Amino acid sequence: MRKIALLGGTGSIGLSTLKVMRLHPDKYRLFGVSAHQQIAPLFEICKEFRPSIVVLSDPSRCADFQKMLGGIGGYEPELLLGQSALNE
């Protein structure tokens, strides 16, 4: 199984990548995902794929996103914030 780190998971290329991953769940696992401001689609990605690492490059959306994540029982990803987190 290949672990995937998806930069820009809420954009068109990211969403297309997720479609391919859905077709081959035995081959791919979403390990990490990033987004800039679109926290609603990022939340849906987290709910479905449960990546270990989530990067939100716009820290001003962090509090709202953390509240949303609290609704996914038993799921606590490592949440990294800011543009510099994309380098990690």
MITIMAR-210747 format. One record per residue: residue in three letters; x, y, z of N, C-alpha, C, O in turn. Coordinates in Angstrom, 2 decimals, always signed. Atoms other than C-alpha are relative to their C-alpha. Last residue first. Layout:
<nodes>
<node residu="ALA" n_xx="X" n_yy="Y" n_zz="Z" ca_xx="X" ca_yy="Y" ca_zz="Z" c_xx="X" c_yy="Y" c_zz="Z" o_xx="X" o_yy="Y" o_zz="Z"/>
...
</nodes>
This chain:
<nodes>
<node residu="GLU" n_xx="-0.32" n_yy="+1.09" n_zz="-0.93" ca_xx="+7.44" ca_yy="+19.57" ca_zz="+7.04" c_xx="-0.33" c_yy="-1.34" c_zz="-0.55" o_xx="-0.11" o_yy="-2.35" o_zz="+0.12"/>
<node residu="ASN" n_xx="-1.38" n_yy="+0.47" n_zz="+0.19" ca_xx="+7.63" ca_yy="+22.18" ca_zz="+4.29" c_xx="+0.32" c_yy="-1.22" c_zz="+0.84" o_xx="+1.32" o_yy="-1.89" o_zz="+0.60"/>
<node residu="LEU" n_xx="-0.04" n_yy="+0.76" n_zz="+1.25" ca_xx="+3.85" ca_yy="+22.62" ca_zz="+4.11" c_xx="+1.39" c_yy="-0.54" c_zz="-0.28" o_xx="+1.55" o_yy="-1.46" o_zz="-1.09"/>
<node residu="ALA" n_xx="+0.33" n_yy="+1.40" n_zz="-0.31" ca_xx="+3.95" ca_yy="+23.64" ca_zz="+7.77" c_xx="+0.02" c_yy="-0.87" c_zz="-1.24" o_xx="+0.18" o_yy="-2.09" o_zz="-1.15"/>
<node residu="SER" n_xx="-1.24" n_yy="+0.72" n_zz="-0.30" ca_xx="+5.74" ca_yy="+26.83" ca_zz="+6.72" c_xx="-0.26" c_yy="-1.48" c_zz="+0.31" o_xx="+0.64" o_yy="-2.31" o_zz="+0.16"/>
<node residu="GLN" n_xx="-0.69" n_yy="+0.35" n_zz="+1.24" ca_xx="+2.53" ca_yy="+28.08" ca_zz="+5.07" c_xx="+1.25" c_yy="-0.84" c_zz="+0.26" o_xx="+1.57" o_yy="-1.75" o_zz="-0.50"/>
<node residu="GLY" n_xx="-0.83" n_yy="-1.01" n_zz="+0.67" ca_xx="+0.69" ca_yy="+28.03" ca_zz="+8.37" c_xx="+0.70" c_yy="-0.54" c_zz="-1.24" o_xx="+0.82" o_yy="-1.75" o_zz="-1.44"/>
<node residu="LEU" n_xx="+0.58" n_yy="-1.26" n_zz="+0.47" ca_xx="-0.70" ca_yy="+25.38" ca_zz="+10.69" c_xx="+1.04" c_yy="+0.88" c_zz="-0.68" o_xx="+2.22" o_yy="+0.86" o_zz="-0.34"/>
<node residu="LEU" n_xx="-1.07" n_yy="-0.95" n_zz="+0.18" ca_xx="-0.08" ca_yy="+21.69" ca_zz="+11.41" c_xx="-0.56" c_yy="+1.26" c_zz="-0.66" o_xx="-1.45" o_yy="+1.18" o_zz="-1.51"/>
<node residu="LEU" n_xx="+0.43" n_yy="-1.18" n_zz="+0.74" ca_xx="-2.77" ca_yy="+19.43" ca_zz="+12.81" c_xx="+1.13" c_yy="+1.01" c_zz="-0.02" o_xx="+1.56" o_yy="+1.50" o_zz="+1.03"/>
<node residu="GLU" n_xx="-0.96" n_yy="-1.05" n_zz="-0.31" ca_xx="-1.63" ca_yy="+15.94" ca_zz="+13.83" c_xx="-0.38" c_yy="+1.18" c_zz="-0.89" o_xx="-0.37" o_yy="+1.07" o_zz="-2.11"/>
<node residu="PRO" n_xx="-1.19" n_yy="-0.10" n_zz="+0.85" ca_xx="-4.81" ca_yy="+13.94" ca_zz="+13.43" c_xx="+0.98" c_yy="+1.03" c_zz="+0.55" o_xx="+0.62" o_yy="+1.87" o_zz="+1.38"/>
<node residu="GLU" n_xx="-0.79" n_yy="-1.15" n_zz="-0.41" ca_xx="-7.16" ca_yy="+13.14" ca_zz="+16.30" c_xx="+1.26" c_yy="+0.08" c_zz="-0.84" o_xx="+2.31" o_yy="-0.40" o_zz="-0.43"/>
<node residu="TYR" n_xx="-0.94" n_yy="-0.42" n_zz="+1.04" ca_xx="-9.96" ca_yy="+10.79" ca_zz="+15.28" c_xx="+0.70" c_yy="+1.28" c_zz="+0.43" o_xx="+0.06" o_yy="+2.32" o_zz="+0.61"/>
<node residu="GLY" n_xx="-1.19" n_yy="+0.84" n_zz="+0.01" ca_xx="-11.79" ca_yy="+8.87" ca_zz="+18.00" c_xx="+1.04" c_yy="+0.36" c_zz="-1.04" o_xx="+1.98" o_yy="-0.40" o_zz="-1.26"/>
<node residu="GLY" n_xx="-0.39" n_yy="+0.74" n_zz="-1.20" ca_xx="-15.15" ca_yy="+10.48" ca_zz="+17.30" c_xx="+1.24" c_yy="-0.87" c_zz="-0.22" o_xx="+1.35" o_yy="-1.60" o_zz="-1.20"/>
<node residu="ILE" n_xx="-0.39" n_yy="+1.32" n_zz="+0.51" ca_xx="-15.32" ca_yy="+12.85" ca_zz="+14.35" c_xx="+0.57" c_yy="-0.79" c_zz="+1.18" o_xx="+1.73" o_yy="-0.61" o_zz="+1.55"/>
<node residu="GLY" n_xx="+1.19" n_yy="+0.80" n_zz="+0.30" ca_xx="-17.30" ca_yy="+15.81" ca_zz="+15.68" c_xx="+0.31" c_yy="-1.37" c_zz="-0.58" o_xx="-0.60" o_yy="-2.17" o_zz="-0.80"/>
<node residu="GLY" n_xx="+0.49" n_yy="+0.58" n_zz="-1.24" ca_xx="-14.21" ca_yy="+17.30" ca_zz="+17.32" c_xx="-1.22" c_yy="-0.87" c_zz="-0.21" o_xx="-1.55" o_yy="-1.70" o_zz="+0.64"/>
<node residu="LEU" n_xx="-0.68" n_yy="+1.30" n_zz="-0.21" ca_xx="-12.83" ca_yy="+17.79" ca_zz="+13.82" c_xx="-0.49" c_yy="-0.69" c_zz="+1.27" o_xx="-0.50" o_yy="-1.92" o_zz="+1.34"/>
<node residu="MET" n_xx="+0.58" n_yy="+0.98" n_zz="+0.93" ca_xx="-15.44" ca_yy="+20.50" ca_zz="+13.20" c_xx="+0.62" c_yy="-1.38" c_zz="+0.24" o_xx="-0.09" o_yy="-2.38" o_zz="+0.27"/>
<node residu="LYS" n_xx="+1.36" n_yy="+0.29" n_zz="-0.48" ca_xx="-14.40" ca_yy="+22.41" ca_zz="+16.32" c_xx="-0.65" c_yy="-1.06" c_zz="-0.89" o_xx="-1.31" o_yy="-1.97" o_zz="-0.39"/>
<node residu="GLN" n_xx="-0.14" n_yy="+0.88" n_zz="-1.15" ca_xx="-10.76" ca_yy="+22.11" ca_zz="+15.22" c_xx="-1.36" c_yy="-0.35" c_zz="+0.60" o_xx="-1.57" o_yy="-1.49" o_zz="+1.03"/>
<node residu="PHE" n_xx="-0.29" n_yy="+1.35" n_zz="+0.49" ca_xx="-11.67" ca_yy="+23.57" ca_zz="+11.84" c_xx="+0.13" c_yy="-0.99" c_zz="+1.15" o_xx="-0.35" o_yy="-2.12" o_zz="+1.06"/>
<node residu="ASP" n_xx="+1.22" n_yy="+0.55" n_zz="+0.60" ca_xx="-13.35" ca_yy="+26.61" ca_zz="+13.36" c_xx="+0.23" c_yy="-1.45" c_zz="-0.45" o_xx="-0.63" o_yy="-2.31" o_zz="-0.28"/>
<node residu="ALA" n_xx="+0.98" n_yy="+0.22" n_zz="-1.08" ca_xx="-10.37" ca_yy="+27.27" ca_zz="+15.63" c_xx="-1.27" c_yy="-0.63" c_zz="-0.55" o_xx="-1.80" o_yy="-1.58" o_zz="+0.03"/>
<node residu="CYS" n_xx="-0.32" n_yy="+1.12" n_zz="-0.87" ca_xx="-7.85" ca_yy="+26.79" ca_zz="+12.79" c_xx="-1.09" c_yy="-0.29" c_zz="+1.04" o_xx="-1.51" o_yy="-1.44" o_zz="+1.18"/>
<node residu="ARG" n_xx="+1.13" n_yy="+0.94" n_zz="+0.08" ca_xx="-9.39" ca_yy="+29.06" ca_zz="+10.15" c_xx="+0.14" c_yy="-1.15" c_zz="+0.99" o_xx="-0.72" o_yy="-2.03" o_zz="+1.05"/>
<node residu="SER" n_xx="+1.20" n_yy="-0.69" n_zz="-0.51" ca_xx="-7.10" ca_yy="+32.03" ca_zz="+10.98" c_xx="-1.22" c_yy="-0.92" c_zz="-0.03" o_xx="-2.23" o_yy="-0.62" o_zz="+0.61"/>
<node residu="PRO" n_xx="+0.23" n_yy="+0.24" n_zz="-1.43" ca_xx="-4.11" ca_yy="+29.67" ca_zz="+10.61" c_xx="-1.26" c_yy="+0.66" c_zz="+0.55" o_xx="-1.75" o_yy="+0.26" o_zz="+1.60"/>
<node residu="ASP" n_xx="+0.54" n_yy="-1.26" n_zz="-0.52" ca_xx="-4.41" ca_yy="+29.69" ca_zz="+6.80" c_xx="-0.36" c_yy="-0.20" c_zz="+1.48" o_xx="-1.42" o_yy="-0.74" o_zz="+1.79"/>
<node residu="SER" n_xx="-0.99" n_yy="-1.07" n_zz="+0.21" ca_xx="-2.06" ca_yy="+26.88" ca_zz="+5.65" c_xx="-0.50" c_yy="+1.38" c_zz="+0.43" o_xx="+0.30" o_yy="+2.29" o_zz="+0.58"/>
<node residu="LEU" n_xx="+0.88" n_yy="-1.10" n_zz="+0.33" ca_xx="-4.17" ca_yy="+24.14" ca_zz="+7.22" c_xx="+0.90" c_yy="+1.23" c_zz="-0.13" o_xx="+1.38" o_yy="+1.77" o_zz="+0.87"/>
<node residu="VAL" n_xx="-0.61" n_yy="-1.32" n_zz="+0.02" ca_xx="-2.09" ca_yy="+20.99" ca_zz="+7.21" c_xx="-1.04" c_yy="+1.01" c_zz="-0.45" o_xx="-1.68" o_yy="+0.85" o_zz="-1.49"/>
<node residu="VAL" n_xx="+0.82" n_yy="-0.96" n_zz="+0.71" ca_xx="-3.58" ca_yy="+17.64" ca_zz="+8.25" c_xx="+0.68" c_yy="+1.36" c_zz="+0.12" o_xx="+1.02" o_yy="+1.80" o_zz="+1.22"/>
<node residu="ILE" n_xx="-0.48" n_yy="-1.39" n_zz="-0.06" ca_xx="-1.44" ca_yy="+14.67" ca_zz="+9.25" c_xx="-0.92" c_yy="+0.87" c_zz="-0.85" o_xx="-1.25" o_yy="+0.53" o_zz="-1.98"/>
<node residu="SER" n_xx="-0.73" n_yy="-0.20" n_zz="-1.25" ca_xx="-2.63" ca_yy="+11.16" ca_zz="+10.09" c_xx="+0.42" c_yy="+1.44" c_zz="+0.21" o_xx="+0.48" o_yy="+1.93" o_zz="+1.33"/>
<node residu="PRO" n_xx="-1.46" n_yy="-0.12" n_zz="+0.12" ca_xx="-5.23" ca_yy="+11.14" ca_zz="+7.32" c_xx="+0.64" c_yy="+0.27" c_zz="+1.37" o_xx="+0.03" o_yy="+0.86" o_zz="+2.25"/>
<node residu="ARG" n_xx="-0.71" n_yy="-0.04" n_zz="-1.29" ca_xx="-8.72" ca_yy="+9.94" ca_zz="+8.25" c_xx="+1.52" c_yy="+0.05" c_zz="-0.13" o_xx="+2.22" o_yy="-0.83" o_zz="+0.37"/>
<node residu="PHE" n_xx="-1.30" n_yy="+0.66" n_zz="+0.16" ca_xx="-9.94" ca_yy="+9.13" ca_zz="+4.71" c_xx="+0.83" c_yy="-0.07" c_zz="+1.28" o_xx="+1.75" o_yy="-0.88" o_zz="+1.37"/>
<node residu="GLU" n_xx="-0.02" n_yy="+1.20" n_zz="+0.85" ca_xx="-13.69" ca_yy="+9.81" ca_zz="+4.90" c_xx="+1.33" c_yy="-0.75" c_zz="+0.07" o_xx="+1.34" o_yy="-1.97" o_zz="+0.20"/>
<node residu="LYS" n_xx="+1.02" n_yy="+0.94" n_zz="-0.46" ca_xx="-14.00" ca_yy="+12.22" ca_zz="+7.82" c_xx="+0.08" c_yy="-1.32" c_zz="-0.78" o_xx="-0.03" o_yy="-2.40" o_zz="-0.21"/>
<node residu="CYS" n_xx="-0.48" n_yy="+0.60" n_zz="-1.26" ca_xx="-10.73" ca_yy="+13.93" ca_zz="+6.98" c_xx="-0.97" c_yy="-1.06" c_zz="+0.51" o_xx="-0.56" o_yy="-2.11" o_zz="+1.01"/>
<node residu="ILE" n_xx="-1.13" n_yy="+0.87" n_zz="+0.34" ca_xx="-11.84" ca_yy="+14.50" ca_zz="+3.38" c_xx="+0.50" c_yy="-0.71" c_zz="+1.25" o_xx="+0.77" o_yy="-1.92" o_zz="+1.22"/>
<node residu="GLU" n_xx="+0.57" n_yy="+1.18" n_zz="+0.65" ca_xx="-15.18" ca_yy="+15.85" ca_zz="+4.60" c_xx="+1.09" c_yy="-0.99" c_zz="-0.40" o_xx="+0.91" o_yy="-2.20" o_zz="-0.27"/>
<node residu="PHE" n_xx="+0.64" n_yy="+0.81" n_zz="-1.04" ca_xx="-13.37" ca_yy="+18.21" ca_zz="+6.99" c_xx="-0.58" c_yy="-1.28" c_zz="-0.60" o_xx="-0.43" o_yy="-2.36" o_zz="-0.02"/>
<node residu="LEU" n_xx="-1.10" n_yy="+0.66" n_zz="-0.71" ca_xx="-11.16" ca_yy="+19.45" ca_zz="+4.16" c_xx="-0.56" c_yy="-0.90" c_zz="+1.10" o_xx="-0.07" o_yy="-2.01" o_zz="+1.31"/>
<node residu="PRO" n_xx="-0.42" n_yy="+1.17" n_zz="+0.79" ca_xx="-14.29" ca_yy="+20.14" ca_zz="+2.09" c_xx="+1.15" c_yy="-0.75" c_zz="+0.67" o_xx="+1.24" o_yy="-1.97" o_zz="+0.57"/>
<node residu="ALA" n_xx="+1.12" n_yy="+0.95" n_zz="+0.13" ca_xx="-15.68" ca_yy="+22.29" ca_zz="+4.93" c_xx="+0.39" c_yy="-1.19" c_zz="-0.86" o_xx="+0.16" o_yy="-2.33" o_zz="-0.45"/>
<node residu="ILE" n_xx="+0.04" n_yy="+0.98" n_zz="-1.09" ca_xx="-12.31" ca_yy="+23.87" ca_zz="+5.80" c_xx="-1.16" c_yy="-0.99" c_zz="-0.11" o_xx="-1.04" o_yy="-2.11" o_zz="+0.39"/>
<node residu="GLN" n_xx="+1.26" n_yy="+0.73" n_zz="+0.19" ca_xx="-11.66" ca_yy="+25.57" ca_zz="+2.48" c_xx="-0.15" c_yy="-1.11" c_zz="+1.04" o_xx="+0.14" o_yy="-2.27" o_zz="+0.77"/>
<node residu="GLN" n_xx="+1.10" n_yy="-0.58" n_zz="-0.76" ca_xx="-9.01" ca_yy="+28.04" ca_zz="+3.61" c_xx="-1.28" c_yy="-0.83" c_zz="-0.04" o_xx="-2.16" o_yy="-0.62" o_zz="+0.79"/>
<node residu="HIS" n_xx="-0.29" n_yy="-1.37" n_zz="-0.43" ca_xx="-5.59" ca_yy="+26.72" ca_zz="+2.53" c_xx="-1.13" c_yy="+0.53" c_zz="+0.88" o_xx="-0.92" o_yy="+0.76" o_zz="+2.07"/>
<node residu="ALA" n_xx="+0.95" n_yy="-0.93" n_zz="+0.61" ca_xx="-5.73" ca_yy="+22.96" ca_zz="+2.29" c_xx="+0.35" c_yy="+1.39" c_zz="+0.51" o_xx="+1.05" o_yy="+1.55" o_zz="+1.51"/>
<node residu="SER" n_xx="-0.05" n_yy="-1.42" n_zz="-0.32" ca_xx="-3.33" ca_yy="+20.13" ca_zz="+3.06" c_xx="-1.11" c_yy="+0.75" c_zz="-0.73" o_xx="-1.63" o_yy="+0.31" o_zz="-1.75"/>
<node residu="VAL" n_xx="+0.75" n_yy="-0.84" n_zz="+0.93" ca_xx="-3.54" ca_yy="+16.36" ca_zz="+3.30" c_xx="+0.14" c_yy="+1.45" c_zz="+0.43" o_xx="+0.23" o_yy="+1.76" o_zz="+1.62"/>
<node residu="GLY" n_xx="+0.04" n_yy="-1.42" n_zz="-0.34" ca_xx="-1.43" ca_yy="+13.64" ca_zz="+4.86" c_xx="-0.74" c_yy="+0.78" c_zz="-1.06" o_xx="-0.76" o_yy="+0.41" o_zz="-2.23"/>
<node residu="PHE" n_xx="-0.79" n_yy="-0.18" n_zz="-1.21" ca_xx="-1.37" ca_yy="+9.83" ca_zz="+4.99" c_xx="-0.07" c_yy="+1.45" c_zz="+0.48" o_xx="-0.17" o_yy="+1.72" o_zz="+1.68"/>
<node residu="LEU" n_xx="-0.28" n_yy="-1.42" n_zz="-0.16" ca_xx="-4.10" ca_yy="+9.13" ca_zz="+2.46" c_xx="+0.67" c_yy="+0.20" c_zz="+1.35" o_xx="+0.03" o_yy="+0.08" o_zz="+2.40"/>
<node residu="ARG" n_xx="+0.47" n_yy="-0.50" n_zz="-1.29" ca_xx="-3.81" ca_yy="+5.39" ca_zz="+1.88" c_xx="+0.39" c_yy="+1.46" c_zz="+0.09" o_xx="+1.54" o_yy="+1.82" o_zz="-0.14"/>
<node residu="TYR" n_xx="-0.38" n_yy="-1.33" n_zz="-0.46" ca_xx="-3.53" ca_yy="+3.89" ca_zz="-1.59" c_xx="-0.61" c_yy="+0.32" c_zz="+1.36" o_xx="-1.76" o_yy="-0.02" o_zz="+1.65"/>
<node residu="LYS" n_xx="-1.32" n_yy="-0.43" n_zz="+0.47" ca_xx="-3.48" ca_yy="+0.40" ca_zz="-3.14" c_xx="+0.49" c_yy="+1.29" c_zz="+0.63" o_xx="+1.70" o_yy="+1.52" o_zz="+0.71"/>
<node residu="ASP" n_xx="-0.99" n_yy="+1.01" n_zz="-0.37" ca_xx="-6.36" ca_yy="-1.49" ca_zz="-1.47" c_xx="+1.42" c_yy="+0.42" c_zz="-0.37" o_xx="+2.39" o_yy="-0.20" o_zz="+0.08"/>
<node residu="PRO" n_xx="-0.29" n_yy="-0.11" n_zz="-1.43" ca_xx="-8.56" ca_yy="+1.59" ca_zz="-1.56" c_xx="+1.02" c_yy="-1.02" c_zz="+0.49" o_xx="+1.63" o_yy="-0.84" o_zz="+1.55"/>
<node residu="HIS" n_xx="-1.05" n_yy="+0.97" n_zz="-0.34" ca_xx="-8.26" ca_yy="+1.66" ca_zz="-5.37" c_xx="+0.36" c_yy="+0.07" c_zz="+1.48" o_xx="+1.51" o_yy="+0.35" o_zz="+1.82"/>
<node residu="LEU" n_xx="+0.10" n_yy="+1.14" n_zz="+0.90" ca_xx="-11.34" ca_yy="+3.39" ca_zz="-6.82" c_xx="+0.98" c_yy="-1.12" c_zz="+0.37" o_xx="+0.78" o_yy="-2.28" o_zz="+0.00"/>
<node residu="ARG" n_xx="+1.25" n_yy="+0.73" n_zz="-0.33" ca_xx="-11.56" ca_yy="+5.72" ca_zz="-3.83" c_xx="-0.16" c_yy="-1.25" c_zz="-0.86" o_xx="-0.72" o_yy="-2.25" o_zz="-0.40"/>
<node residu="MET" n_xx="-0.25" n_yy="+0.74" n_zz="-1.24" ca_xx="-7.90" ca_yy="+6.69" ca_zz="-4.37" c_xx="-1.24" c_yy="-0.80" c_zz="+0.42" o_xx="-1.11" o_yy="-1.90" o_zz="+0.94"/>
<node residu="VAL" n_xx="-0.83" n_yy="+1.16" n_zz="+0.34" ca_xx="-8.67" ca_yy="+7.64" ca_zz="-7.96" c_xx="+0.25" c_yy="-0.85" c_zz="+1.23" o_xx="+0.20" o_yy="-2.08" o_zz="+1.16"/>
<node residu="LYS" n_xx="+0.86" n_yy="+0.90" n_zz="+0.78" ca_xx="-11.49" ca_yy="+9.91" ca_zz="-6.81" c_xx="+0.75" c_yy="-1.26" c_zz="-0.37" o_xx="+0.21" o_yy="-2.36" o_zz="-0.27"/>
<node residu="LEU" n_xx="+0.82" n_yy="+0.75" n_zz="-0.96" ca_xx="-9.18" ca_yy="+11.39" ca_zz="-4.16" c_xx="-0.96" c_yy="-0.95" c_zz="-0.70" o_xx="-1.24" o_yy="-2.03" o_zz="-0.19"/>
<node residu="THR" n_xx="-0.87" n_yy="+1.00" n_zz="-0.63" ca_xx="-6.69" ca_yy="+12.35" ca_zz="-6.87" c_xx="-0.80" c_yy="-0.85" c_zz="+0.98" o_xx="-0.62" o_yy="-2.07" o_zz="+1.03"/>
<node residu="SER" n_xx="-0.16" n_yy="+1.06" n_zz="+0.99" ca_xx="-9.45" ca_yy="+14.12" ca_zz="-8.79" c_xx="+0.87" c_yy="-1.13" c_zz="+0.55" o_xx="+0.61" o_yy="-2.30" o_zz="+0.30"/>
<node residu="LEU" n_xx="+1.26" n_yy="+0.75" n_zz="+0.02" ca_xx="-10.33" ca_yy="+16.08" ca_zz="-5.64" c_xx="+0.05" c_yy="-1.13" c_zz="-1.03" o_xx="-0.51" o_yy="-2.20" o_zz="-0.80"/>
<node residu="GLY" n_xx="+0.12" n_yy="+0.78" n_zz="-1.23" ca_xx="-6.70" ca_yy="+17.10" ca_zz="-5.22" c_xx="-1.25" c_yy="-0.85" c_zz="+0.02" o_xx="-1.21" o_yy="-2.02" o_zz="+0.40"/>
<node residu="ILE" n_xx="-0.93" n_yy="+1.13" n_zz="+0.15" ca_xx="-6.40" ca_yy="+18.16" ca_zz="-8.86" c_xx="-0.08" c_yy="-0.90" c_zz="+1.24" o_xx="-0.04" o_yy="-2.12" o_zz="+1.13"/>
<node residu="SER" n_xx="+0.46" n_yy="+0.92" n_zz="+1.05" ca_xx="-9.54" ca_yy="+20.29" ca_zz="-8.58" c_xx="+0.91" c_yy="-1.21" c_zz="-0.17" o_xx="+0.43" o_yy="-2.33" o_zz="-0.33"/>
<node residu="GLY" n_xx="+0.00" n_yy="-0.54" n_zz="+1.36" ca_xx="-8.62" ca_yy="+21.88" ca_zz="-5.26" c_xx="-0.39" c_yy="-1.06" c_zz="-1.02" o_xx="-0.62" o_yy="-2.21" o_zz="-0.66"/>
<node residu="THR" n_xx="+1.34" n_yy="-0.52" n_zz="+0.31" ca_xx="-9.64" ca_yy="+20.65" ca_zz="-1.80" c_xx="-0.09" c_yy="+0.62" c_zz="-1.39" o_xx="-1.17" o_yy="+1.04" o_zz="-1.80"/>
<node residu="GLY" n_xx="+1.02" n_yy="+1.05" n_zz="+0.08" ca_xx="-6.63" ca_yy="+18.36" ca_zz="-1.32" c_xx="-1.38" c_yy="+0.49" c_zz="-0.37" o_xx="-2.20" o_yy="-0.30" o_zz="-0.84"/>
<node residu="GLY" n_xx="+1.14" n_yy="-0.60" n_zz="+0.68" ca_xx="-4.13" ca_yy="+21.10" ca_zz="-2.08" c_xx="-1.14" c_yy="-0.98" c_zz="-0.21" o_xx="-1.69" o_yy="-1.09" o_zz="-1.30"/>
<node residu="LEU" n_xx="-0.03" n_yy="-1.45" n_zz="-0.17" ca_xx="-1.07" ca_yy="+19.04" ca_zz="-1.23" c_xx="-1.16" c_yy="+0.60" c_zz="-0.80" o_xx="-1.34" o_yy="+0.28" o_zz="-1.97"/>
<node residu="LEU" n_xx="+0.71" n_yy="-0.76" n_zz="+1.02" ca_xx="-1.85" ca_yy="+15.34" ca_zz="-0.94" c_xx="+0.00" c_yy="+1.48" c_zz="+0.33" o_xx="-0.66" o_yy="+1.92" o_zz="+1.28"/>
<node residu="ALA" n_xx="+0.09" n_yy="-1.33" n_zz="-0.60" ca_xx="+0.58" ca_yy="+13.14" ca_zz="+0.95" c_xx="-0.55" c_yy="+0.91" c_zz="-1.09" o_xx="+0.10" o_yy="+1.12" o_zz="-2.11"/>
<node residu="ILE" n_xx="+0.08" n_yy="-1.21" n_zz="+0.81" ca_xx="-0.11" ca_yy="+9.58" ca_zz="-0.21" c_xx="-0.05" c_yy="+1.23" c_zz="+0.90" o_xx="-0.82" o_yy="+1.28" o_zz="+1.85"/>
<node residu="LYS" n_xx="+0.49" n_yy="-1.12" n_zz="-0.80" ca_xx="+0.97" ca_yy="+6.34" ca_zz="+1.46" c_xx="+0.10" c_yy="+1.27" c_zz="-0.83" o_xx="+1.13" o_yy="+1.55" o_zz="-1.44"/>
<node residu="ARG" n_xx="-0.75" n_yy="-1.25" n_zz="+0.09" ca_xx="+1.31" ca_yy="+3.44" ca_zz="-0.94" c_xx="-0.66" c_yy="+1.07" c_zz="+0.86" o_xx="-1.88" o_yy="+1.24" o_zz="+0.83"/>
<node residu="MET" n_xx="+0.85" n_yy="-1.18" n_zz="+0.00" ca_xx="+0.00" ca_yy="+0.00" ca_zz="+0.00" c_xx="+0.89" c_yy="+1.24" c_zz="+0.00" o_xx="+1.86" o_yy="+1.33" o_zz="+0.76"/>
</nodes>
